[in-house]
Amino acid sequence: MPWFPELFSARYVAELSQHRRSPLVAVPFFDGVTSGEVDALVGSFAGEPELHHPVRGRVKGRAAFRRFVEMMSEELRAGACTVEDVDLIVTPHRTVEEVVLRYDAGQGRVELPVAIVTERSDAGLHELRMYFSTWPITGSHANRPPLLQPDEAATEAGVVGDYQRALAAGDVEATVAAFERDATVREPAGGQYVHRGEQELRALFTSFFSNGGGIPLEHCTVTDDGRACALEYNVVRWGVTDLPPEAGVAVYVRGESGLLSAARIYDDSNPPPVVRISRGPVRG
């Protein structure tokens, strides 16, 4: 939710605020992109605009950013895109915005979960990092290179840390124990790749760990507001198979019990061939 509303026209801000119960403190990412007010987006940055996109790569500089926004806006409009807000984590210097895009493409209506991480300060935005899987779009994985380096200070509190240790160890029971009984895990492809409840989660993680071990991640940033925690990471190994480092982010939501009520994954890692379940390609 990165864009500064005071930089947009009063008419546009009024339109966005029309159905909100609270004042508009920031303009959501895709609302800003499709607003036609590119100057407001550029002006939201403290310096040169910089955005990292899973397909287009790094977009840096005013001219490149303007071209990118105009191209994305046209694609979204042409596809009759709708945006479903999923969640928002806000901390003093970083936000993590989650949405689901639905739009028309060559193969029909596409449903695409997207996460946008925004680095910011009082001076403005510094960098945006977008995450999504290309599987719903192309039927294949892009295997995205790292955006960030591992940080030993990036640690997760409580149940999120417990889950990460169980995931790295390949411990099915400890992994499932981190979740509430009716919790959900959504793989990057979204749609049918949502697993709910103890039985489905046990089957999912049994499949995840069927390549001889767990999935250790390089932890890069942690964004935690006490209710939900987002981890930016690099996937480096899947069981016994070493992988080239691949960028991703996952959001973990704590339930009232203190256990996890939901986990949503945004990466484009291609699992080893042995890791399959009957419902389709694990992690999407």
KOLGU-217032 format. One record per residue: residue in three letters; x, z, y of N, C-alpha, C in turn. Coordinates in nm, 3 decimals, m for minus. Layout:
residues N
> code,n.px,n.pz,n.py,ca.px,ca.pz,ca.py,c.px,c.pz,c.py
> Ala,X,Z,Y,X,Z,Y,X,Z,Y
...
***
This chain:
residues 284
> code,n.px,n.pz,n.py,ca.px,ca.pz,ca.py,c.px,c.pz,c.py
> Met,0.086,0.000,m0.118,0.000,0.000,0.000,0.089,0.000,0.122
> Pro,0.161,m0.109,0.146,0.275,m0.100,0.237,0.251,m0.131,0.383
> Trp,0.152,m0.215,0.419,0.151,m0.275,0.553,0.092,m0.180,0.657
> Phe,0.149,m0.185,0.777,0.107,m0.098,0.886,m0.019,m0.154,0.954
> Pro,m0.131,m0.083,0.951,m0.257,m0.138,1.006,m0.252,m0.165,1.155
> Glu,m0.170,m0.090,1.229,m0.165,m0.109,1.375,m0.106,m0.243,1.414
> Leu,m0.044,m0.314,1.319,0.014,m0.445,1.348,m0.085,m0.559,1.325
> Phe,m0.199,m0.530,1.263,m0.301,m0.631,1.237,m0.401,m0.634,1.352
> Ser,m0.477,m0.741,1.358,m0.579,m0.752,1.461,m0.685,m0.645,1.440
> Ala,m0.745,m0.600,1.550,m0.849,m0.498,1.544,m0.967,m0.545,1.458
> Arg,m0.997,m0.674,1.466,m1.108,m0.729,1.388,m1.080,m0.717,1.238
> Tyr,m0.958,m0.749,1.196,m0.926,m0.744,1.053,m0.927,m0.599,1.003
> Val,m0.872,m0.508,1.079,m0.871,m0.367,1.040,m1.015,m0.315,1.029
> Ala,m1.100,m0.357,1.120,m1.241,m0.314,1.115,m1.308,m0.366,0.988
> Glu,m1.276,m0.489,0.948,m1.333,m0.545,0.825,m1.288,m0.466,0.703
> Leu,m1.159,m0.431,0.699,m1.107,m0.355,0.585,m1.165,m0.214,0.581
> Ser,m1.190,m0.157,0.698,m1.236,m0.018,0.706,m1.385,m0.003,0.682
> Gln,m1.455,m0.114,0.677,m1.602,m0.113,0.676,m1.660,m0.031,0.561
> His,m1.599,m0.040,0.444,m1.656,0.026,0.326,m1.571,0.145,0.280
> Arg,m1.488,0.196,0.367,m1.403,0.310,0.332,m1.460,0.440,0.388
> Arg,m1.441,0.546,0.312,m1.490,0.676,0.355,m1.390,0.749,0.445
> Ser,m1.263,0.710,0.437,m1.159,0.775,0.516,m1.087,0.670,0.600
> Pro,m1.018,0.712,0.705,m0.946,0.616,0.790,m0.843,0.535,0.711
> Leu,m0.824,0.411,0.751,m0.727,0.322,0.686,m0.587,0.358,0.733
> Val,m0.506,0.415,0.643,m0.370,0.456,0.681,m0.267,0.349,0.650
> Ala,m0.301,0.257,0.562,m0.213,0.146,0.529,m0.296,0.032,0.472
> Val,m0.250,m0.090,0.492,m0.320,m0.207,0.440,m0.265,m0.239,0.300
> Pro,m0.349,m0.244,0.197,m0.302,m0.275,0.063,m0.226,m0.407,0.058
> Phe,m0.137,m0.418,m0.040,m0.044,m0.531,m0.048,m0.118,m0.665,m0.044
> Phe,m0.212,m0.687,m0.135,m0.274,m0.819,m0.147,m0.373,m0.845,m0.034
> Asp,m0.434,m0.742,0.021,m0.516,m0.762,0.141,m0.431,m0.816,0.255
> Gly,m0.310,m0.761,0.269,m0.222,m0.810,0.373,m0.176,m0.952,0.349
> Val,m0.144,m0.984,0.224,m0.095,m1.118,0.190,m0.201,m1.224,0.220
> Thr,m0.327,m1.192,0.193,m0.434,m1.291,0.212,m0.500,m1.282,0.349
> Ser,m0.449,m1.198,0.438,m0.510,m1.179,0.569,m0.487,m1.296,0.663
> Gly,m0.381,m1.373,0.639,m0.342,m1.479,0.731,m0.261,m1.428,0.848
> Glu,m0.234,m1.298,0.854,m0.161,m1.238,0.965,m0.019,m1.204,0.920
> Val,0.060,m1.308,0.900,0.194,m1.292,0.844,0.283,m1.212,0.939
> Asp,0.263,m1.224,1.069,0.345,m1.148,1.164,0.333,m0.998,1.140
> Ala,0.214,m0.953,1.101,0.194,m0.810,1.074,0.275,m0.766,0.952
> Leu,0.286,m0.854,0.852,0.364,m0.822,0.734,0.512,m0.816,0.769
> Val,0.559,m0.917,0.839,0.700,m0.920,0.879,0.733,m0.800,0.967
> Gly,0.643,m0.768,1.058,0.667,m0.657,1.149,0.665,m0.521,1.083
> Ser,0.610,m0.512,0.963,0.607,m0.384,0.891,0.744,m0.344,0.839
> Phe,0.837,m0.440,0.831,0.971,m0.410,0.781,1.059,m0.353,0.893
> Ala,1.147,m0.261,0.856,1.241,m0.203,0.953,1.346,m0.305,0.994
> Gly,1.378,m0.397,0.903,1.477,m0.502,0.931,1.430,m0.632,0.869
> Glu,1.520,m0.702,0.804,1.485,m0.827,0.737,1.392,m0.800,0.619
> Pro,1.283,m0.875,0.604,1.196,m0.856,0.488,1.273,m0.879,0.358
> Glu,1.244,m0.797,0.258,1.304,m0.816,0.126,1.203,m0.776,0.020
> Leu,1.177,m0.870,m0.072,1.081,m0.849,m0.180,1.138,m0.907,m0.308
> His,1.119,m0.836,m0.418,1.166,m0.882,m0.549,1.045,m0.916,m0.635
> His,1.037,m1.041,m0.678,0.920,m1.092,m0.750,0.963,m1.131,m0.892
> Pro,0.880,m1.102,m0.995,0.921,m1.130,m1.133,0.952,m1.276,m1.163
> Val,0.890,m1.369,m1.090,0.912,m1.512,m1.115,1.001,m1.574,m1.008
> Arg,0.975,m1.543,m0.881,1.048,m1.604,m0.771,1.181,m1.537,m0.743
> Gly,1.204,m1.420,m0.800,1.330,m1.349,m0.777,1.332,m1.278,m0.642
> Arg,1.451,m1.267,m0.582,1.462,m1.198,m0.454,1.421,m1.291,m0.341
> Val,1.330,m1.241,m0.257,1.285,m1.313,m0.138,1.336,m1.231,m0.019
> Lys,1.431,m1.286,0.056,1.493,m1.209,0.164,1.502,m1.293,0.290
> Gly,1.471,m1.229,0.403,1.477,m1.297,0.531,1.338,m1.339,0.578
> Arg,1.322,m1.351,0.709,1.191,m1.379,0.767,1.136,m1.515,0.722
> Ala,1.218,m1.618,0.726,1.169,m1.751,0.693,1.128,m1.760,0.546
> Ala,1.214,m1.707,0.459,1.184,m1.710,0.316,1.060,m1.627,0.284
> Phe,1.048,m1.514,0.350,0.933,m1.426,0.325,0.804,m1.493,0.373
> Arg,0.808,m1.557,0.489,0.689,m1.628,0.537,0.646,m1.737,0.440
> Arg,0.741,m1.813,0.390,0.707,m1.920,0.294,0.646,m1.860,0.168
> Phe,0.704,m1.751,0.122,0.654,m1.686,0.000,0.510,m1.638,0.020
> Val,0.483,m1.570,0.132,0.349,m1.518,0.159,0.247,m1.631,0.170
> Glu,0.283,m1.737,0.240,0.191,m1.850,0.254,0.161,m1.914,0.119
> Met,0.264,m1.928,0.035,0.244,m1.986,m0.097,0.157,m1.896,m0.183
> Met,0.186,m1.765,m0.185,0.108,m1.671,m0.266,m0.036,m1.665,m0.218
> Ser,m0.056,m1.662,m0.086,m0.191,m1.656,m0.032,m0.273,m1.778,m0.074
> Glu,m0.212,m1.896,m0.068,m0.280,m2.018,m0.108,m0.315,m2.015,m0.256
> Glu,m0.224,m1.968,m0.341,m0.250,m1.961,m0.484,m0.364,m1.864,m0.515
> Leu,m0.366,m1.751,m0.447,m0.471,m1.652,m0.471,m0.607,m1.705,m0.427
> Arg,m0.610,m1.771,m0.313,m0.736,m1.827,m0.264,m0.785,m1.939,m0.356
> Ala,m0.694,m2.025,m0.399,m0.732,m2.136,m0.486,m0.786,m2.087,m0.619
> Gly,m0.735,m1.972,m0.665,m0.779,m1.916,m0.793,m0.896,m1.822,m0.782
> Ala,m0.958,m1.813,m0.664,m1.070,m1.721,m0.642,m1.035,m1.581,m0.691
> Cys,m0.922,m1.532,m0.644,m0.866,m1.407,m0.694,m0.947,m1.286,m0.646
> Thr,m0.970,m1.193,m0.737,m1.024,m1.062,m0.701,m0.919,m0.956,m0.734
> Val,m0.922,m0.846,m0.660,m0.824,m0.740,m0.676,m0.895,m0.610,m0.708
> Glu,m0.863,m0.552,m0.822,m0.916,m0.421,m0.860,m0.809,m0.315,m0.834
> Asp,m0.839,m0.219,m0.748,m0.747,m0.109,m0.725,m0.745,m0.017,m0.846
> Val,m0.626,0.021,m0.892,m0.612,0.107,m1.009,m0.565,0.246,m0.970
> Asp,m0.454,0.254,m0.897,m0.401,0.385,m0.859,m0.300,0.367,m0.748
> Leu,m0.265,0.479,m0.683,m0.168,0.478,m0.575,m0.094,0.610,m0.574
> Ile,0.038,0.604,m0.580,0.123,0.722,m0.568,0.195,0.712,m0.434
> Val,0.187,0.820,m0.356,0.250,0.822,m0.224,0.342,0.942,m0.214
> Thr,0.468,0.919,m0.182,0.564,1.024,m0.153,0.628,0.990,m0.017
> Pro,0.705,1.081,0.041,0.755,1.056,0.177,0.829,0.924,0.197
> His,0.901,0.875,0.096,0.982,0.756,0.119,0.955,0.643,0.018
> Arg,0.849,0.659,m0.064,0.820,0.553,m0.161,0.673,0.558,m0.197
> Thr,0.613,0.440,m0.217,0.478,0.431,m0.271,0.480,0.341,m0.393
> Val,0.388,0.367,m0.485,0.367,0.282,m0.602,0.218,0.248,m0.606
> Glu,0.187,0.121,m0.588,0.049,0.072,m0.585,0.023,m0.008,m0.712
> Glu,m0.088,0.023,m0.780,m0.126,m0.049,m0.902,m0.259,m0.121,m0.880
> Val,m0.264,m0.245,m0.922,m0.387,m0.324,m0.913,m0.399,m0.410,m1.039
> Val,m0.515,m0.468,m1.057,m0.536,m0.573,m1.157,m0.589,m0.696,m1.084
> Leu,m0.516,m0.807,m1.095,m0.562,m0.935,m1.037,m0.640,m1.012,m1.142
> Arg,m0.748,m1.075,m1.099,m0.823,m1.166,m1.185,m0.843,m1.296,m1.107
> Tyr,m0.795,m1.406,m1.165,m0.801,m1.534,m1.094,m0.807,m1.649,m1.194
> Asp,m0.853,m1.764,m1.143,m0.865,m1.883,m1.225,m0.730,m1.953,m1.234
> Ala,m0.691,m1.988,m1.356,m0.569,m2.065,m1.379,m0.602,m2.179,m1.474
> Gly,m0.501,m2.257,m1.511,m0.525,m2.374,m1.595,m0.590,m2.340,m1.727
> Gln,m0.555,m2.223,m1.783,m0.606,m2.186,m1.915,m0.732,m2.100,m1.906
> Gly,m0.787,m2.083,m1.786,m0.907,m2.002,m1.769,m0.880,m1.884,m1.677
> Arg,m0.966,m1.784,m1.685,m0.954,m1.667,m1.600,m0.841,m1.577,m1.652
> Val,m0.748,m1.542,m1.565,m0.635,m1.458,m1.600,m0.658,m1.318,m1.549
> Glu,m0.624,m1.218,m1.630,m0.625,m1.078,m1.588,m0.481,m1.029,m1.589
> Leu,m0.431,m0.987,m1.472,m0.289,m0.957,m1.458,m0.269,m0.820,m1.393
> Pro,m0.225,m0.719,m1.469,m0.189,m0.591,m1.409,m0.058,m0.604,m1.328
> Val,m0.057,m0.549,m1.207,0.057,m0.561,m1.117,0.086,m0.423,m1.057
> Ala,0.215,m0.390,m1.047,0.259,m0.270,m0.975,0.354,m0.313,m0.864
> Ile,0.339,m0.250,m0.747,0.427,m0.279,m0.633,0.490,m0.148,m0.587
> Val,0.622,m0.142,m0.591,0.696,m0.025,m0.544,0.752,m0.058,m0.406
> Thr,0.727,0.032,m0.310,0.769,0.009,m0.172,0.862,0.121,m0.128
> Glu,0.981,0.083,m0.085,1.075,0.178,m0.023,1.052,0.174,0.127
> Arg,1.041,0.292,0.190,1.010,0.293,0.332,1.071,0.417,0.399
> Ser,1.072,0.415,0.529,1.112,0.529,0.611,1.025,0.529,0.736
> Asp,1.051,0.621,0.827,0.974,0.623,0.951,0.994,0.495,1.032
> Ala,1.106,0.428,1.008,1.135,0.305,1.082,1.059,0.185,1.029
> Gly,1.007,0.193,0.907,0.935,0.081,0.849,0.970,0.060,0.703
> Leu,0.930,m0.053,0.649,0.958,m0.086,0.509,1.101,m0.135,0.495
> His,1.159,m0.107,0.378,1.295,m0.153,0.351,1.299,m0.255,0.236
> Glu,1.217,m0.232,0.132,1.221,m0.321,0.017,1.094,m0.304,m0.064
> Leu,1.043,m0.416,m0.117,0.930,m0.415,m0.209,0.975,m0.472,m0.342
> Arg,0.929,m0.406,m0.452,0.962,m0.454,m0.586,0.830,m0.469,m0.663
> Met,0.800,m0.592,m0.703,0.678,m0.621,m0.779,0.711,m0.627,m0.927
> Tyr,0.618,m0.577,m1.008,0.635,m0.579,m1.153,0.507,m0.630,m1.220
> Phe,0.522,m0.727,m1.310,0.413,m0.767,m1.399,0.472,m0.848,m1.513
> Ser,0.394,m0.858,m1.620,0.435,m0.939,m1.735,0.387,m1.082,m1.717
> Thr,0.468,m1.178,m1.756,0.426,m1.318,m1.750,0.343,m1.359,m1.872
> Trp,0.328,m1.267,m1.969,0.254,m1.302,m2.090,0.112,m1.352,m2.062
> Pro,0.032,m1.284,m1.975,m0.104,m1.335,m1.951,m0.107,m1.472,m1.884
> Ile,0.003,m1.510,m1.818,0.008,m1.636,m1.743,0.059,m1.750,m1.829
> Thr,0.169,m1.725,m1.902,0.237,m1.832,m1.975,0.233,m1.817,m2.126
> Gly,0.196,m1.699,m2.176,0.202,m1.674,m2.320,0.342,m1.646,m2.369
> Ser,0.435,m1.619,m2.278,0.572,m1.586,m2.317,0.626,m1.480,m2.221
> His,0.745,m1.427,m2.255,0.806,m1.322,m2.176,0.920,m1.377,m2.091
> Ala,0.935,m1.324,m1.970,1.041,m1.370,m1.881,1.171,m1.292,m1.898
> Asn,1.163,m1.172,m1.963,1.282,m1.089,m1.984,1.361,m1.072,m1.854
> Arg,1.303,m0.998,m1.764,1.353,m0.987,m1.626,1.481,m0.903,m1.618
> Pro,1.584,m0.951,m1.551,1.708,m0.874,m1.535,1.684,m0.749,m1.451
> Pro,1.777,m0.652,m1.454,1.760,m0.528,m1.378,1.751,m0.552,m1.228
> Leu,1.671,m0.470,m1.163,1.666,m0.465,m1.017,1.746,m0.347,m0.964
> Leu,1.759,m0.243,m1.046,1.820,m0.118,m1.005,1.920,m0.072,m1.110
> Gln,2.010,0.014,m1.067,2.107,0.074,m1.158,2.057,0.212,m1.201
> Pro,2.098,0.258,m1.322,2.054,0.390,m1.367,2.106,0.500,m1.275
> Asp,2.027,0.605,m1.263,2.059,0.717,m1.175,2.043,0.846,m1.255
> Glu,2.150,0.921,m1.272,2.144,1.045,m1.350,2.050,1.147,m1.286
> Ala,2.025,1.134,m1.156,1.935,1.228,m1.087,1.789,1.193,m1.108
> Ala,1.760,1.077,m1.167,1.622,1.034,m1.189,1.570,1.099,m1.317
> Thr,1.512,1.217,m1.303,1.458,1.292,m1.417,1.311,1.322,m1.391
> Glu,1.235,1.336,m1.499,1.091,1.356,m1.490,1.057,1.499,m1.532
> Ala,0.963,1.559,m1.459,0.925,1.697,m1.484,0.822,1.707,m1.596
> Gly,0.827,1.817,m1.670,0.722,1.854,m1.763,0.695,1.753,m1.872
> Val,0.566,1.721,m1.889,0.523,1.640,m2.002,0.577,1.497,m1.993
> Val,0.602,1.446,m1.873,0.658,1.311,m1.862,0.799,1.308,m1.920
> Gly,0.877,1.411,m1.891,1.010,1.421,m1.951,1.002,1.439,m2.102
> Asp,0.905,1.519,m2.149,0.888,1.537,m2.294,0.858,1.403,m2.360
> Tyr,0.772,1.325,m2.297,0.736,1.194,m2.352,0.858,1.102,m2.358
> Gln,0.937,1.100,m2.252,1.054,1.013,m2.250,1.154,1.051,m2.358
> Arg,1.173,1.178,m2.381,1.265,1.221,m2.488,1.213,1.180,m2.625
> Ala,1.083,1.193,m2.646,1.024,1.154,m2.775,1.031,1.002,m2.793
> Leu,1.008,0.928,m2.685,1.017,0.782,m2.691,1.158,0.738,m2.727
> Ala,1.257,0.799,m2.665,1.397,0.763,m2.693,1.436,0.799,m2.836
> Ala,1.381,0.909,m2.887,1.417,0.955,m3.022,1.341,0.880,m3.131
> Gly,1.234,0.810,m3.093,1.153,0.742,m3.194,1.069,0.838,m3.276
> Asp,1.026,0.950,m3.215,0.949,1.054,m3.282,0.801,1.030,m3.256
> Val,0.731,0.977,m3.357,0.590,0.940,m3.338,0.505,1.061,m3.303
> Glu,0.520,1.170,m3.380,0.433,1.285,m3.359,0.458,1.350,m3.224
> Ala,0.582,1.362,m3.183,0.612,1.422,m3.052,0.562,1.332,m2.939
> Thr,0.569,1.202,m2.959,0.519,1.109,m2.857,0.368,1.122,m2.841
> Val,0.296,1.120,m2.953,0.150,1.132,m2.949,0.110,1.269,m2.893
> Ala,0.188,1.373,m2.923,0.156,1.508,m2.877,0.163,1.521,m2.725
> Ala,0.229,1.427,m2.657,0.237,1.432,m2.510,0.107,1.388,m2.444
> Phe,0.014,1.331,m2.522,m0.110,1.275,m2.467,m0.231,1.360,m2.502
> Glu,m0.330,1.359,m2.412,m0.459,1.416,m2.445,m0.526,1.335,m2.556
> Arg,m0.625,1.394,m2.621,m0.685,1.332,m2.740,m0.749,1.196,m2.709
> Asp,m0.806,1.181,m2.589,m0.872,1.054,m2.556,m0.791,0.972,m2.455
> Ala,m0.661,0.996,m2.449,m0.575,0.927,m2.353,m0.563,0.779,m2.387
> Thr,m0.519,0.702,m2.286,m0.499,0.558,m2.304,m0.355,0.521,m2.273
> Val,m0.307,0.420,m2.343,m0.180,0.354,m2.312,m0.209,0.206,m2.295
> Arg,m0.177,0.152,m2.179,m0.198,0.010,m2.153,m0.065,m0.061,m2.154
> Glu,m0.056,m0.164,m2.238,0.064,m0.246,m2.242,0.064,m0.341,m2.121
> Pro,0.178,m0.406,m2.092,0.188,m0.487,m1.970,0.087,m0.600,m1.960
> Ala,0.042,m0.655,m2.072,m0.052,m0.767,m2.068,m0.193,m0.723,m2.035
> Gly,m0.221,m0.592,m2.040,m0.355,m0.544,m2.007,m0.459,m0.599,m2.102
> Gly,m0.581,m0.617,m2.052,m0.688,m0.677,m2.132,m0.708,m0.605,m2.263
> Gln,m0.692,m0.676,m2.373,m0.716,m0.619,m2.505,m0.604,m0.524,m2.547
> Tyr,m0.492,m0.522,m2.475,m0.378,m0.440,m2.513,m0.385,m0.301,m2.449
> Val,m0.499,m0.238,m2.466,m0.520,m0.100,m2.422,m0.553,m0.018,m2.546
> His,m0.481,0.091,m2.566,m0.494,0.173,m2.686,m0.546,0.310,m2.645
> Arg,m0.652,0.357,m2.712,m0.717,0.482,m2.672,m0.730,0.577,m2.792
> Gly,m0.703,0.702,m2.767,m0.725,0.805,m2.866,m0.609,0.824,m2.961
> Glu,m0.610,0.937,m3.027,m0.497,0.979,m3.111,m0.466,0.878,m3.220
> Gln,m0.566,0.825,m3.288,m0.543,0.734,m3.399,m0.478,0.604,m3.352
> Glu,m0.529,0.546,m3.244,m0.471,0.421,m3.195,m0.331,0.443,m3.138
> Leu,m0.309,0.557,m3.071,m0.175,0.582,m3.017,m0.075,0.604,m3.129
> Arg,m0.116,0.673,m3.235,m0.022,0.692,m3.348,0.014,0.557,m3.410
> Ala,m0.084,0.468,m3.425,m0.056,0.335,m3.480,0.036,0.257,m3.386
> Leu,0.011,0.269,m3.256,0.092,0.196,m3.158,0.238,0.241,m3.163
> Phe,0.261,0.372,m3.158,0.399,0.420,m3.154,0.468,0.406,m3.289
> Thr,0.393,0.412,m3.398,0.452,0.381,m3.528,0.506,0.239,m3.529
> Ser,0.430,0.146,m3.469,0.476,0.008,m3.458,0.595,m0.002,m3.364
> Phe,0.588,0.066,m3.247,0.700,0.065,m3.153,0.831,0.105,m3.221
> Phe,0.824,0.203,m3.310,0.945,0.261,m3.368,0.979,0.201,m3.504
> Ser,0.916,0.088,m3.538,0.935,0.030,m3.671,1.064,m0.050,m3.683
> Asn,1.143,m0.056,m3.577,1.270,m0.128,m3.582,1.388,m0.032,m3.600
> Gly,1.360,0.080,m3.661,1.468,0.171,m3.696,1.502,0.274,m3.590
> Gly,1.413,0.300,m3.497,1.443,0.402,m3.395,1.355,0.389,m3.273
> Gly,1.390,0.465,m3.170,1.310,0.473,m3.050,1.347,0.369,m2.945
> Ile,1.296,0.391,m2.824,1.317,0.300,m2.712,1.377,0.380,m2.596
> Pro,1.509,0.394,m2.594,1.572,0.466,m2.482,1.574,0.380,m2.357
> Leu,1.545,0.441,m2.245,1.541,0.370,m2.118,1.649,0.421,m2.025
> Glu,1.704,0.332,m1.943,1.786,0.375,m1.830,1.692,0.412,m1.716
> His,1.697,0.536,m1.669,1.607,0.582,m1.564,1.669,0.553,m1.428
> Cys,1.593,0.486,m1.342,1.647,0.440,m1.213,1.585,0.512,m1.094
> Thr,1.454,0.518,m1.084,1.387,0.596,m0.979,1.269,0.669,m1.040
> Val,1.236,0.784,m0.982,1.117,0.860,m1.020,1.036,0.886,m0.893
> Thr,0.908,0.850,m0.896,0.817,0.872,m0.784,0.702,0.957,m0.836
> Asp,0.694,1.081,m0.789,0.602,1.179,m0.849,0.528,1.253,m0.738
> Asp,0.395,1.246,m0.742,0.315,1.319,m0.643,0.250,1.444,m0.702
> Gly,0.292,1.482,m0.824,0.236,1.598,m0.891,0.122,1.563,m0.985
> Arg,0.045,1.462,m0.952,m0.064,1.415,m1.038,m0.019,1.302,m1.129
> Ala,0.058,1.209,m1.073,0.106,1.093,m1.148,0.254,1.072,m1.118
> Cys,0.322,1.013,m1.213,0.466,0.990,m1.202,0.496,0.846,m1.240
> Ala,0.571,0.777,m1.155,0.614,0.640,m1.184,0.764,0.640,m1.210
> Leu,0.804,0.575,m1.317,0.945,0.564,m1.354,0.985,0.418,m1.352
> Glu,1.080,0.382,m1.266,1.144,0.251,m1.273,1.262,0.263,m1.368
> Tyr,1.279,0.164,m1.455,1.375,0.179,m1.564,1.431,0.043,m1.603
> Asn,1.533,0.049,m1.690,1.582,m0.069,m1.760,1.570,m0.044,m1.909
> Val,1.508,m0.137,m1.982,1.505,m0.133,m2.128,1.640,m0.186,m2.177
> Val,1.710,m0.109,m2.260,1.842,m0.151,m2.306,1.853,m0.156,m2.459
> Arg,1.760,m0.091,m2.528,1.764,m0.095,m2.674,1.624,m0.072,m2.728
> Trp,1.594,m0.139,m2.840,1.466,m0.119,m2.907,1.497,m0.092,m3.054
> Gly,1.491,0.034,m3.093,1.530,0.069,m3.228,1.679,0.042,m3.248
> Val,1.712,m0.035,m3.349,1.852,m0.065,m3.377,1.901,m0.189,m3.303
> Thr,1.813,m0.253,m3.226,1.846,m0.379,m3.159,1.885,m0.354,m3.013
> Asp,2.008,m0.388,m2.977,2.048,m0.382,m2.837,1.986,m0.500,m2.762
> Leu,1.941,m0.473,m2.641,1.879,m0.575,m2.557,1.958,m0.590,m2.428
> Pro,1.960,m0.709,m2.368,2.013,m0.718,m2.232,1.926,m0.633,m2.142
> Pro,1.982,m0.557,m2.048,1.900,m0.469,m1.963,1.787,m0.546,m1.896
> Glu,1.666,m0.491,m1.905,1.547,m0.557,m1.853,1.468,m0.459,m1.767
> Ala,1.426,m0.504,m1.648,1.362,m0.416,m1.550,1.216,m0.390,m1.583
> Gly,1.170,m0.270,m1.549,1.030,m0.236,m1.565,0.994,m0.111,m1.487
> Val,0.864,m0.083,m1.482,0.814,0.042,m1.426,0.696,0.085,m1.512
> Ala,0.679,0.215,m1.526,0.563,0.269,m1.596,0.506,0.383,m1.514
> Val,0.374,0.400,m1.521,0.306,0.507,m1.449,0.241,0.599,m1.552
> Tyr,0.264,0.729,m1.536,0.211,0.830,m1.626,0.122,0.924,m1.546
> Val,m0.004,0.938,m1.590,m0.101,1.021,m1.519,m0.126,1.148,m1.599
> Arg,m0.112,1.261,m1.533,m0.135,1.390,m1.598,m0.285,1.423,m1.595
> Gly,m0.336,1.470,m1.708,m0.474,1.514,m1.714,m0.488,1.661,m1.677
> Glu,m0.611,1.711,m1.677,m0.635,1.851,m1.641,m0.569,1.947,m1.739
> Ser,m0.547,1.902,m1.862,m0.484,1.987,m1.964,m0.335,2.004,m1.941
> Gly,m0.277,1.920,m1.856,m0.132,1.918,m1.838,m0.064,1.813,m1.922
> Leu,m0.136,1.759,m2.021,m0.084,1.648,m2.099,m0.117,1.516,m2.029
> Leu,m0.065,1.406,m2.083,m0.088,1.276,m2.021,m0.227,1.225,m2.055
> Ser,m0.298,1.179,m1.952,m0.429,1.116,m1.975,m0.419,0.964,m1.979
> Ala,m0.309,0.909,m1.925,m0.293,0.763,m1.924,m0.147,0.728,m1.903
> Ala,m0.108,0.617,m1.962,0.023,0.556,m1.935,0.000,0.406,m1.920
> Arg,0.060,0.349,m1.816,0.046,0.205,m1.791,0.186,0.146,m1.771
> Ile,0.216,0.041,m1.848,0.351,m0.015,m1.854,0.353,m0.150,m1.785
> Tyr,0.458,m0.173,m1.706,0.475,m0.301,m1.636,0.619,m0.348,m1.660
> Asp,0.638,m0.423,m1.766,0.767,m0.488,m1.788,0.743,m0.617,m1.864
> Asp,0.849,m0.689,m1.897,0.832,m0.816,m1.966,0.927,m0.826,m2.085
> Ser,0.952,m0.710,m2.148,1.045,m0.706,m2.261,0.983,m0.771,m2.384
> Asn,1.063,m0.847,m2.454,1.020,m0.911,m2.577,1.066,m0.824,m2.694
> Pro,0.974,m0.763,m2.769,1.016,m0.675,m2.877,1.086,m0.749,m2.989
> Pro,1.170,m0.681,m3.067,1.230,m0.745,m3.185,1.121,m0.797,m3.278
> Pro,1.149,m0.901,m3.356,1.045,m0.964,m3.439,0.973,m0.869,m3.532
> Val,1.038,m0.763,m3.577,0.976,m0.672,m3.672,0.864,m0.591,m3.607
> Val,0.865,m0.578,m3.473,0.769,m0.492,m3.403,0.642,m0.571,m3.373
> Arg,0.546,m0.563,m3.462,0.419,m0.634,m3.447,0.305,m0.547,m3.498
> Ile,0.189,m0.562,m3.439,0.069,m0.502,m3.493,m0.039,m0.609,m3.499
> Ser,m0.148,m0.580,m3.568,m0.247,m0.684,m3.595,m0.317,m0.733,m3.470
> Arg,m0.318,m0.653,m3.362,m0.391,m0.691,m3.241,m0.312,m0.784,m3.151
> Gly,m0.188,m0.814,m3.185,m0.113,m0.905,m3.101,0.027,m0.855,m3.074
> Pro,0.099,m0.919,m2.983,0.237,m0.883,m2.955,0.246,m0.749,m2.883
> Val,0.315,m0.654,m2.943,0.327,m0.522,m2.883,0.386,m0.530,m2.743
> Arg,0.328,m0.457,m2.649,0.365,m0.446,m2.508,0.327,m0.568,m2.427
> Gly,0.286,m0.677,m2.487,0.237,m0.793,m2.411,0.343,m0.853,m2.325
***
